[in-house]
Every structure is written in structure tokens, then in C-alpha cells.
Amino acid sequence: MSAPQEIIALIGPFRAKYDTEEMDQVWKDLSQRFHKFWHERVMSGDTGLISDAECDEIIKILDRNGKGNTKDTEAVARAMVPQGAWRRMMNEFHTNKALGTLVGNMLAENDPDRKAGLIDALYKMNAGQKNNLTGPSGNTVGAFLAAYDPISNLSMISLNDRRAVIEYLGLSVPFDWDTASIGTRMTVTNKVILNGVRTLGLEGSARTVTKFFYSPEVKSLWKGEHTVKRADKDVSVTVPTITNLEEDEATDKELVRESMQIQALIAKIGTMMGYSIWLPKADRGRVLKAWAAEPGELLDHLPLGYDSTTMKTVEQIDVLWLRKRSIVRAFEVEHTTSVYSGLLRMADLVALQPDINIKLHIVAPAEKQEKVLQEIRRPVFSLLEGRPLSEMCTYLSYDNIKDISELKHLEHLSDKVIEDYEEVAE
């Protein structure tokens, strides 16, 4: 069966389950709340900061992972932006009128060509700023567009996902993926997907179309997700089809330096929470330039009883938090384009010790989030003896680590605070 025929066969069952009229009204109401917040708070002449509580009510609309959301609440998508970064972004729009006005004009513009130009202008104005606003996949800008007008703008906020859908359906785009501006990619793919599915017989709002493509049956077709039967349970695996649109070089010296800073920050957070720290011997010289370890904080030897093969694997993990003779959490800090090295080391550990009960984390720049969560669900990691790696290993962005390090009274907090920041491969 061809791709369009597979999709057409699923339209009827989707319509039977999804109440488009009711859900469109829900989203019109949420959009009105977003409009009110934007005009009355973000763009107001008030010079005071917008409170966290006010921001959080809107972040709940923008981001499925927003504080206060539940399985029964509606949100645009998983934007993979830390709560603190969203809050800072709202206040930056509020205090930086040039930036706020440009974003507001972008949201209100209806002409696709002019909207594309405004998106490109935003990316140019925000170039070099590490505020989670203008990433290569367009997640944050896409979330704002969908919240402002969910009827016309897809909540499929990732350009990687849009490209995968377009290629699966065999739709054509009037631009070159490698050279087109990000504004062109966003506005044109929105139109191409909406028009493409309507020719297949699925009418409805952009929100309805998005919900259709992210329904489990449809998503398994275009995103390369499949259910595989294990001896103990069925697990979902991903076979990646689209790479990141803008890959950096694995040898980027600046990114390597930043990864060492993050490694040092993870170690510092661990010691503040009362843990002993392990760093690979080869990394210590560089990491200790950014982290001044107190006597007794950095272990010279791992007090573990694993076999020699397991020990060689464990000793190479970027940061370990230990309490007495037990590893509590393990962190791999990624800076490479492929993000494989950390995942492979975690998988090696699980393969060697199937019953191991350690919380594992891959820490990588925000632009690598999709890549990490996609790769973690590859069949080779999902079919490990014991449990799939996706059930044991989560993603943390560099910004997540920085936000955690800035929490008040960190020395009195439990390591469980990490659960408020981590992303799970679902």
C-alpha cells in the first residue's frame, strides 16, 4: 500500500475518535488567553517583571512539559525548553521592546512571505543569544505561532518532523532544504502539509491535522516508530530517517570547551547535594580548571564490586554521583554531532549489568534534544536484556543543568529535583 493510501485508511478511525469542533473551541479559548497575556502583559508599558506565576500559565499552553500540565490538559507540543528559559524569554520580550515588537509582528502577520521575512529577521536579531528562542529546528518559534493561531499554524513545531512527513507523503516543496531560510522552511512547510492532507480527504484546522499525524497509528508510519515484541513486553523503537537540519562539526572547539564547563557544573551540583564525584582520569585536568574540588569530593578510585570489564566502562562515564559504595546518577555530556558516544557507553553498562538500578542521563545542547531522544529509542538500545534504555536514561539540556545549579538552597534539595527538568524518550 502506498503512503497516501495508508494515510487515507486512517482518516476515518481518527475522525471517529477526535472531536474536531470541541477541540477547536478549546484551542480558540487557549489562543485568546495567549493573546491577552501578550498584549496586556508582554507588550504593556509596565516596567516591572512579569511574575513566574503569570508566565507559567502561558507556558502551560506553549509546552506540554510546562509546569502544571497533566495528561488531561492541552498544550501546543513538547517544545523542550526549560521552564526558567521560557520565563526569561517572556521578560526579555517585555523589557526589550525591539525584540518584543518584532515577535509580535511575526505572530500577527498573515501573509506567508512577509511572515517568513519576519522570522528570518528574528533569527538575525537573536543570533548568538543562547536563550532557546531561535534553534535550528524552529521549536520555540513554532510553539509561539501555534499558540497565537492554532487554527492556521501547525502545532508540529519541529522542522525535522515536518520534513519527515513531507517526504513520507511524497509532497514537493518549492525550495532547497539545505539553502532555504528558516522562515521559508516554516511558512512553506506549514502550507504544503495542510494542502497535502486536504487533498487526501482530511479537512480541519492545523491543530486537527497535527493531532492526526501524532496519533500513534499515523506517527508510526512517518516517524519510523514501531512496536517490537520482547519476551517480557512490547516496546516502541525508532529508526531515525531525518538528521538534524543544521549539524555542527564534531570538532567544534568552542562546544568541546562548553561541554567541559557543563561537566564541571554537574560535579559541583553533586557535591552541593552531598555526593562524592567520579570523573574519568583523562578529563580531570580540564574539568578541574572549572571546578575547584574540595578534599574528599573527587574520588581517586571507584569503590564498586563490578567485574573488570564493567569497571572499565563505568570509569569512562563523564560524571558519576556516588553515595558511599553506590552510584546514584550517571551523566554523559555530549558535544558531538552524532550523540552516539554517550548512548553507547550507557548501553554498554546496561548490557553488562542488566539488573543495574542507576539513573542515567545524556546531557547535550538544546539543539541536540530531538536527536538524543530519537536515537535513544533505536532498536539496538530498546532490545537490551532487562529493560529498554529509554526506560532508564533521560535527556537534560545544558540549560537544564545551568538552571539546576542556580536553584536556591541547592544543598538542601534532593537529587530528585532533576526529575523536574529531564526529558523522557516517549
N, C-alpha and C positions, 0 to 999 in steps of 0.2 A: 504494500500500500504506500502511495506517495505521501510526502509530508503534508500537503494540503488536505488530502483525503483523511489522514489520521486526525488532523485538527478538526475537520468538519464533523467527524464522527463523535467528537467530544463536546461539541457546542450544545447539543440538546440536553445531555445529562447535566452540564453546567448550569444552563438556564433553569432547569428544574430545581436546583438547589440554591441558587443565588438570586435573591430578591433585588433586582436592579433598581426598581423605583424606590424602595425603602432605603437602600444603602446610598443611593444618590442624594436623597434628602438628608441623611446623616452627614454626608460629606459637604453638602451645601451649608449646613449648620456649623460644621467644624471650620470651613473656609471663612465664614462670617466672623468667627472668633479670631481667626488669624488676622483678617483684615482690620478688625477693631484694635487688636494689640499693635499691629504695625502702625496704624495711623495715629492712635491715641497715646501710645507709649514710646515706640521706637522713634517716630518722627515728630514727637512733641517738642516744644521749646524748653521743657523742663531739663535743667542741667544735672539733676540728681541721677544716680544709677538706678537702673531697673532692678528690682529685688529678685533674688533667686526664685522665690515662690511664684512671682509673676512669669518669669521666664519658663519655669518648669511646666506650667500649664500649657504653654505653646510647644515646648519641646516634646511633650506627650503626643502632640499631633504630628510633628515632623518625624519623630524617630520611634520605632517600635521598642527600642531599648531605653526610651526615656523614662525617667524616674516616675513611678506611679502607674505605669501601664500594666495591664494584665492581659490574659488571653482573650478576654471579652471586650477589650477596648479597641478602638480603631486608631491606626497611625499610618502615615504615608508608607514607610518601609523601614527596614533596618539600615539606617544611614551610617552606622559605625563611627559616630562622632561622640567623644566623651561628653558627659553632662556638663562638666566645667567648661569645655570648649564651646558648647552651644551658648552657655550663659555669657561668656566673654564676647562671643560673636554678636549677640543681641545688643550688648552695651557698646561694642565698637561701632555698630551701625548708629546707635543713639548719640554717641559723642562725636563721631567722625561724620559730619553731615555730607561731605562729598561722597564718601563710600555709601552711606545710608541712602542718599538720593539716587545714586546710580543703581543700587539693588532695587529700590522702589520702582524706578523707571523700567527696569528689566522685567519685574513682575507684572507691571500693568500693561506693557506693550503687547499688542495683539498681532501685529504684522510679523510674520516669521523672520523675514530678512532683517528688519530693524531689531527684533529681539536677539537674533544671532549676533548682530553687531554690538549690542549692549552686553551680552555675555562675554564676548571677546574683550570688550573694554574693561569689564570687571576683572577678568583674568590678568589683564595687563596691569591694572591699578594694584592688584593684590599680589603681584609676582614677588616671590621671595619671602612672603609672610607665611609663617607656619601656624596658621590659625584654623586649619581644617576647612576653609571656605572653598578653595579652588583646586581640588585634586584632579588627577588625570582621568578618573572615571566619572567625574561630574556628580557624585552622590549628593553633596550638600546643596549645590545649586538646583539639582533636580528635585530635591525634597522641598525646597522653598517654592519652586514653580508649581509642584503638585498641590501643596497646601494652599497656595493662593488661588489656583483654579484647577481643582481636581476633575472637573468635567472635560476640560480640553487638554490638560497636561498629564501624561502617563506618570503613574507612581512607580514605574520601572525606572528607577533613578540611575542605575548603573549603565554606562555606555557599553561596558563589556557584555552585559545581559542583552541589551538591545541589539548589539551586533550578532550575538548568537541566535536570537530569534529571527532576525532578518535573513541570516544565512541558512537557517533551518527551513524557513518558508520559501527560500529561493527568490526573495524580493530583491529588486535592484535599487541602488542608491546613486544619486547624481553627483557623487563626489568620490575622491580617493581617500580611503580610510587613513592612510599614512600622512597625507599632506593637508587635509581639510582642517579648518579651525575647530576648536571645541564648541563654539557657538553654532557653527554649521552642523556639526555632528548631533548636537542636542535637538535643535529645532527640526532638522530634516528627518532624523530617525523617528521623532515623535509622529510626524505626518505620515511617513512611509508605513509604520506599523499600524497606525489607526486605519489608514486606507486599505492596507493589505488584508487585515482581518475582516473588514466590512465587505470586501469582495468575496470572502469565504462564507458570509452569512451571519457574522456576529456583529449585531448592532449594539449601540450603547455608548456610555461615557468612557473617557480614558481610564477612569477608575475601574469600571467593569471589565474593560479589556485587560488591564493589569491583573486583576483578580483571576481572570481566566487563565492567563499564562503562568501564574504562580500556583494554580491548583495542582495538586500532586500528580494527577494523571497527565496533564499537559507539560508540566515542568520536566517530567522525566524524559520527554521526547526531545526538547530543545536544549536542555542544560546538561545532558549527559548523565543524569542521575538514574540509578537503577537500584532495585531491591535484590539483594543476594541472600540466599538461604545459607545460614551457618548451622552447625549441629545444634546450637542452643537457641538461636533466634534468627529472625530476618534483620538484616542491616542495610541501610541506604549507603550507596557508594557513588562517587562522582568520577567520571572520566573527563578531565578538562579538554575543552575544544578550542577556546579562545584565550590567547595570552593577554596580559595587560597591554593596553593601548600604547603606553609610554613606558618602556623599560629603561632603567638606568644601567650603567655599566657596573659589573660586579666589582671592579677595581676602584670605584669611586672613593678616593682617599678621604674626602670630607665625610662621607657616610660611614666609613670604617671608623673614623675618629669619633663620630657621634655614637656609634654602637658601643664603643669603649666607655663613653660617658654614661650611657644607659646601664651598662653592666655595673659600673661603679655605683650608680644610683640604686640599683636593685640590692646590691650588697649593703649599702648604707641603710636602706629601709629595713632589711632583715635584721641588722644589728640593733636598730632602734626598737624593734619588736621583741628583742631578746634572743635571737637565733645566732648560732655560730655559722660562719660562712666558709664555703669552699669555692675556690677559683682554680681553673686549670693552671698548672705551673707556667705554661708558655704565655699566659695572659697577664700574669701578676704584675710584671714591671709596668706595663702600660696602664692597667686599671688602677694601680696604687698611686699613680700620678693624680688621679681624680678623686680618690677615696683614701683618706688617712685612717687606716685601720688602727684601732686601739689594741694593746696587748691582749691576746687571747681571743680576739674576734675572728681572725683568719686562721683556719686550721692548716697545719702542716701535713697532717695525714688524715685520711678518712677512717673513722672508727666503725667500719662496716664489715660484715662477715660474708660478703659475696665471694664467689669463685673469681679467679684471676681475670677471666675474660670479661665478666660483668664489671669488675672493678676498673678495668682499662676503659670501658665505655663510660662508666659513671664519672671517672676522673676528668673526662673531656667535656662534660656539660658546663656551660658558661657560668652559671651561678647555682649553688645549692644552699638552701636554708636547712640547717640541722638543729634538732633538739636532742642533746646527749648523743645517743648512738643511732638516731633515726633521721632519715631525710624527710622533711615536711613538704617542701616545694622545690621543684627544679625548673630552671629558666634557661632557654636557649635564645640568645639575642641575634636576630638575623639582619644582615645588611646586604646580602647577595640578591641578585635578580631572581634566581631560581627558588629561593627559600627552602631548598631541599636539605641542606646540611643539618640544620637543627631538627627537622622532622625525621630524618633518617636516624639520627642519634637517639631520639626519643623512641622510635620504633625498634631500634636495636635493643634498647633497655627492656622494653615490654616483651620482645621476643625471647630475650634471655631469661627474664623473670616474669612469666605470665601472671603470677599472683601478686605482683608488686602493687602496693597501695600508696602511690605518691601522686601528688597533684602536679601536673606537668603544664608548662606554659611556653608558647612561642611568642617572643616579643619582637615586633617588627614595625617599621614606619607605617603610618596610616594608609599610605597608598598601596601597601602590600597586603592589606587586610583581606580583600577578596581572594587574592592569590593563596594566602595561607589557609583560609577556611575551605577553599576549593581543593587544594592539594591534600589536606588532612583527611579527606574522605575518599582518596584514591583506593581502589580495591586492595592494593598491597598493604595499606595501613588499616583497612576496615576488616580484613580477614585474618588478623593476628590471632594466635591462640589466646584464649582468655577473654579479652574484650577488644572491641574496635578502638583504635587510637582516638577517634573522635569523642569517645566517652570519657577519656582520661586527660586529654590535652586541649587547652583552650588558647585563645589568642588575646594578647594585650598589645596595644599600640605604645609607641614611645611616649605619646601624650598621656596615656593612661598612667604610665609609670611616673611621669612628672607630676600629674595631679595627685597621685597617692602620696608622693614624697612631700607635698605641700599641705597635707591634711593636718589640722590642729590636733595636738595631743597624740601624735602618732605612736609614741612609746606606750600609750595605754590601750591601743587598739589591737584587736586580734587579727591574725593573718586572713581571716575570713572576709575582711574588707575588700580583698581582691575580687571576690565574687560579685561585687557591685560594678566592677569595671571590665571583667573578662567577657569575651565573645565566644559563644559555643558554635561549633560546626553543626548546623541542623540540616 
